[in-house]
Amino acid sequence: MAKQSRSNDWGFPRWRSYGDKGRGAAKVRLCDREGCTETGDRPAPKAPNSKDRWYFCETHAAEYNRNWNYFAGLSPEEAARRATEEELGNSGFRQSAQWKWGGPGDGSRSRDEMRALDALELDSDADFTAVKAAHRRLVKETHPDANPGDEQAAKRFKEVQAAYDVLRKAEERRSEAVGQREESRPS
């Protein structure tokens, strides 16, 4: 007779318990914040590159993260070096941008594009039609012919024009990249 290879723990009714070895109380770690009685289930490093961890509740973990300075204790050169190293390490995640998996902070726009969107008073997820509309509106408001002698308006006009140029060129590059991808697909 063949040896039975299937366990009796499948299907319904289940003939054995669900792995509950005992009915003792479960150990719960409390938040490491002084005076907090919530469950401390969110680890946070005690120091950069340290294996020691604090365990906070959700509220205190958010407070800790808000006040965390990743570059504390580093010289400006070391901080810049670490930032570039991490940027290189994270560049693989930018591949998801073509599939539109991420939101506006997903790396699909460069810093210059983000600054240009700020100059045009737009959100970071604005599409190019919104860019065109904002550009037209701001050019009408700040054009030197509409504001003769106003140097602030002339400066703002140049800023708006430069921002639009950055975003227009980025949009052209995106549309070229999409066209090349579609051409390279097999029919």
DRENDO-1510 file (C-alpha; in Angstrom, 1 decimal, always signed):
<recs>
REC; n; res; u; v; w
REC; 1; MET; +0.0; +0.0; +0.0 .
REC; 2; ALA; +1.3; +3.5; -0.9 .
REC; 3; LYS; +2.3; +5.8; +1.8 .
REC; 4; GLN; -0.1; +8.7; +2.4 .
REC; 5; SER; +1.5; +12.0; +1.3 .
REC; 6; ARG; -1.4; +14.4; +2.0 .
REC; 7; SER; -1.9; +16.0; +5.4 .
REC; 8; ASN; -5.1; +15.7; +7.3 .
REC; 9; ASP; -5.0; +19.5; +7.9 .
REC; 10; TRP; -6.6; +20.5; +4.7 .
REC; 11; GLY; -10.3; +21.3; +3.9 .
REC; 12; PHE; -13.2; +21.6; +6.3 .
REC; 13; PRO; -13.7; +20.5; +9.0 .
REC; 14; ARG; -10.2; +20.9; +10.2 .
REC; 15; TRP; -9.2; +18.0; +12.3 .
REC; 16; ARG; -6.4; +19.7; +14.2 .
REC; 17; SER; -5.9; +23.1; +15.7 .
REC; 18; TYR; -4.5; +26.0; +13.7 .
REC; 19; GLY; -1.0; +25.8; +15.2 .
REC; 20; ASP; -2.1; +27.4; +18.5 .
REC; 21; LYS; +0.3; +25.6; +20.9 .
REC; 22; GLY; -1.0; +27.3; +24.0 .
REC; 23; ARG; -3.5; +29.7; +25.3 .
REC; 24; GLY; -1.0; +32.0; +27.1 .
REC; 25; ALA; -1.0; +35.7; +26.8 .
REC; 26; ALA; +0.8; +37.2; +23.8 .
REC; 27; LYS; +3.7; +39.5; +24.6 .
REC; 28; VAL; +3.1; +43.0; +23.4 .
REC; 29; ARG; +5.8; +45.6; +23.3 .
REC; 30; LEU; +4.8; +49.1; +24.4 .
REC; 31; CYS; +5.8; +52.3; +22.7 .
REC; 32; ASP; +9.2; +53.5; +23.8 .
REC; 33; ARG; +8.0; +57.1; +24.2 .
REC; 34; GLU; +7.8; +58.1; +27.8 .
REC; 35; GLY; +4.3; +57.7; +29.2 .
REC; 36; CYS; +2.7; +56.1; +26.1 .
REC; 37; THR; +0.7; +53.0; +26.6 .
REC; 38; GLU; +0.1; +52.1; +22.9 .
REC; 39; THR; +1.6; +49.1; +21.1 .
REC; 40; GLY; +5.1; +49.9; +19.9 .
REC; 41; ASP; +5.1; +48.0; +16.6 .
REC; 42; ARG; +7.0; +50.5; +14.4 .
REC; 43; PRO; +10.8; +50.3; +14.5 .
REC; 44; ALA; +13.0; +53.3; +14.1 .
REC; 45; PRO; +16.8; +53.5; +14.2 .
REC; 46; LYS; +18.3; +55.0; +17.3 .
REC; 47; ALA; +21.2; +56.4; +15.3 .
REC; 48; PRO; +22.3; +56.4; +11.7 .
REC; 49; ASN; +23.8; +53.0; +10.6 .
REC; 50; SER; +22.9; +51.5; +14.0 .
REC; 51; LYS; +21.2; +48.1; +14.6 .
REC; 52; ASP; +19.6; +49.4; +17.8 .
REC; 53; ARG; +15.9; +50.4; +17.3 .
REC; 54; TRP; +13.2; +52.3; +19.1 .
REC; 55; TYR; +9.7; +50.9; +18.8 .
REC; 56; PHE; +7.0; +53.5; +18.6 .
REC; 57; CYS; +3.3; +53.6; +18.2 .
REC; 58; GLU; +2.0; +55.1; +14.9 .
REC; 59; THR; +1.6; +58.6; +16.3 .
REC; 60; HIS; +5.1; +58.8; +17.9 .
REC; 61; ALA; +6.7; +57.1; +14.8 .
REC; 62; ALA; +5.3; +59.9; +12.7 .
REC; 63; GLU; +6.6; +62.5; +15.1 .
REC; 64; TYR; +10.0; +60.8; +15.1 .
REC; 65; ASN; +10.2; +60.7; +11.3 .
REC; 66; ARG; +9.1; +64.3; +10.9 .
REC; 67; ASN; +12.1; +65.4; +13.2 .
REC; 68; TRP; +14.6; +62.9; +11.7 .
REC; 69; ASN; +17.6; +64.6; +10.1 .
REC; 70; TYR; +19.3; +61.9; +7.9 .
REC; 71; PHE; +22.3; +64.1; +7.3 .
REC; 72; ALA; +22.9; +65.1; +10.9 .
REC; 73; GLY; +26.6; +65.1; +11.9 .
REC; 74; LEU; +27.9; +65.1; +8.3 .
REC; 75; SER; +29.9; +67.8; +6.6 .
REC; 76; PRO; +28.2; +69.3; +3.5 .
REC; 77; GLU; +30.6; +67.3; +1.3 .
REC; 78; GLU; +29.8; +64.0; +3.0 .
REC; 79; ALA; +26.1; +64.8; +2.8 .
REC; 80; ALA; +26.3; +65.6; -0.9 .
REC; 81; ARG; +28.3; +62.4; -1.5 .
REC; 82; ARG; +25.7; +60.3; +0.4 .
REC; 83; ALA; +22.8; +61.9; -1.5 .
REC; 84; THR; +24.4; +61.1; -4.9 .
REC; 85; GLU; +25.2; +57.5; -3.8 .
REC; 86; GLU; +21.6; +57.0; -2.8 .
REC; 87; GLU; +20.3; +58.7; -6.0 .
REC; 88; LEU; +22.3; +56.2; -8.0 .
REC; 89; GLY; +21.1; +53.3; -5.9 .
REC; 90; ASN; +17.4; +54.4; -6.4 .
REC; 91; SER; +17.6; +55.0; -10.1 .
REC; 92; GLY; +16.3; +51.5; -10.8 .
REC; 93; PHE; +12.9; +52.5; -9.5 .
REC; 94; ARG; +12.5; +55.2; -12.2 .
REC; 95; GLN; +11.8; +52.4; -14.7 .
REC; 96; SER; +8.3; +52.2; -13.2 .
REC; 97; ALA; +7.6; +55.7; -14.3 .
REC; 98; GLN; +6.8; +54.6; -17.9 .
REC; 99; TRP; +4.1; +52.3; -16.5 .
REC; 100; LYS; +2.6; +55.2; -14.5 .
REC; 101; TRP; +2.8; +53.1; -11.3 .
REC; 102; GLY; +3.8; +56.0; -9.1 .
REC; 103; GLY; +2.5; +59.4; -8.3 .
REC; 104; PRO; +4.1; +62.8; -8.8 .
REC; 105; GLY; +7.0; +62.0; -6.6 .
REC; 106; ASP; +7.9; +58.8; -8.5 .
REC; 107; GLY; +11.0; +60.3; -10.2 .
REC; 108; SER; +9.3; +60.8; -13.6 .
REC; 109; ARG; +10.0; +64.5; -13.4 .
REC; 110; SER; +13.4; +66.1; -12.8 .
REC; 111; ARG; +14.2; +68.8; -10.3 .
REC; 112; ASP; +14.2; +71.4; -13.0 .
REC; 113; GLU; +10.8; +70.3; -14.1 .
REC; 114; MET; +9.5; +70.5; -10.6 .
REC; 115; ARG; +10.9; +74.0; -10.2 .
REC; 116; ALA; +9.4; +75.0; -13.5 .
REC; 117; LEU; +6.0; +73.7; -12.3 .
REC; 118; ASP; +6.4; +75.8; -9.1 .
REC; 119; ALA; +7.2; +78.8; -11.2 .
REC; 120; LEU; +4.0; +78.3; -13.2 .
REC; 121; GLU; +2.1; +77.9; -10.0 .
REC; 122; LEU; +1.0; +74.3; -10.8 .
REC; 123; ASP; +0.9; +71.0; -8.9 .
REC; 124; SER; +3.5; +68.4; -9.5 .
REC; 125; ASP; +1.1; +66.1; -11.3 .
REC; 126; ALA; -0.1; +68.7; -13.9 .
REC; 127; ASP; -0.3; +67.5; -17.5 .
REC; 128; PHE; +1.0; +69.5; -20.4 .
REC; 129; THR; -2.4; +71.1; -21.3 .
REC; 130; ALA; -2.5; +72.6; -17.8 .
REC; 131; VAL; +1.1; +73.8; -18.4 .
REC; 132; LYS; +0.1; +75.6; -21.6 .
REC; 133; ALA; -2.9; +77.2; -19.9 .
REC; 134; ALA; -0.9; +78.4; -17.0 .
REC; 135; HIS; +1.8; +79.7; -19.3 .
REC; 136; ARG; -0.7; +81.7; -21.4 .
REC; 137; ARG; -2.4; +83.2; -18.3 .
REC; 138; LEU; +0.9; +84.2; -16.7 .
REC; 139; VAL; +2.3; +85.7; -19.9 .
REC; 140; LYS; -0.8; +87.9; -20.2 .
REC; 141; GLU; -0.3; +89.1; -16.6 .
REC; 142; THR; +3.4; +89.7; -16.7 .
REC; 143; HIS; +4.3; +90.7; -20.3 .
REC; 144; PRO; +6.4; +93.8; -20.4 .
REC; 145; ASP; +4.1; +95.4; -23.0 .
REC; 146; ALA; +1.1; +95.0; -20.6 .
REC; 147; ASN; +3.3; +96.4; -17.7 .
REC; 148; PRO; +5.6; +99.1; -19.0 .
REC; 149; GLY; +8.3; +100.1; -16.6 .
REC; 150; ASP; +7.6; +97.3; -14.1 .
REC; 151; GLU; +10.9; +95.5; -13.6 .
REC; 152; GLN; +9.3; +92.8; -11.3 .
REC; 153; ALA; +6.8; +91.9; -14.0 .
REC; 154; ALA; +9.6; +91.7; -16.6 .
REC; 155; LYS; +11.7; +89.4; -14.3 .
REC; 156; ARG; +8.6; +87.3; -13.6 .
REC; 157; PHE; +7.9; +87.1; -17.4 .
REC; 158; LYS; +11.4; +85.8; -18.1 .
REC; 159; GLU; +11.0; +83.2; -15.3 .
REC; 160; VAL; +7.7; +82.0; -16.7 .
REC; 161; GLN; +9.2; +81.8; -20.2 .
REC; 162; ALA; +12.2; +79.8; -18.9 .
REC; 163; ALA; +9.9; +77.4; -17.0 .
REC; 164; TYR; +7.7; +76.8; -20.0 .
REC; 165; ASP; +10.8; +76.1; -22.2 .
REC; 166; VAL; +12.0; +73.5; -19.6 .
REC; 167; LEU; +8.6; +71.8; -19.6 .
REC; 168; ARG; +8.1; +71.9; -23.3 .
REC; 169; LYS; +11.5; +70.3; -24.0 .
REC; 170; ALA; +10.7; +67.6; -21.4 .
REC; 171; GLU; +7.4; +66.9; -23.0 .
REC; 172; GLU; +9.0; +66.6; -26.4 .
REC; 173; ARG; +11.5; +64.1; -25.0 .
REC; 174; ARG; +8.7; +62.1; -23.5 .
REC; 175; SER; +6.7; +62.0; -26.7 .
REC; 176; GLU; +9.8; +61.0; -28.6 .
REC; 177; ALA; +10.5; +58.2; -26.2 .
REC; 178; VAL; +7.0; +56.9; -26.4 .
REC; 179; GLY; +7.1; +57.0; -30.2 .
REC; 180; GLN; +10.4; +55.0; -30.2 .
REC; 181; ARG; +8.9; +52.4; -27.8 .
REC; 182; GLU; +5.9; +52.0; -30.0 .
REC; 183; GLU; +8.0; +51.6; -33.1 .
REC; 184; SER; +10.2; +49.0; -31.4 .
REC; 185; ARG; +7.2; +46.8; -30.4 .
REC; 186; PRO; +6.6; +43.8; -32.6 .
REC; 187; SER; +3.3; +43.9; -34.6 .
</recs>
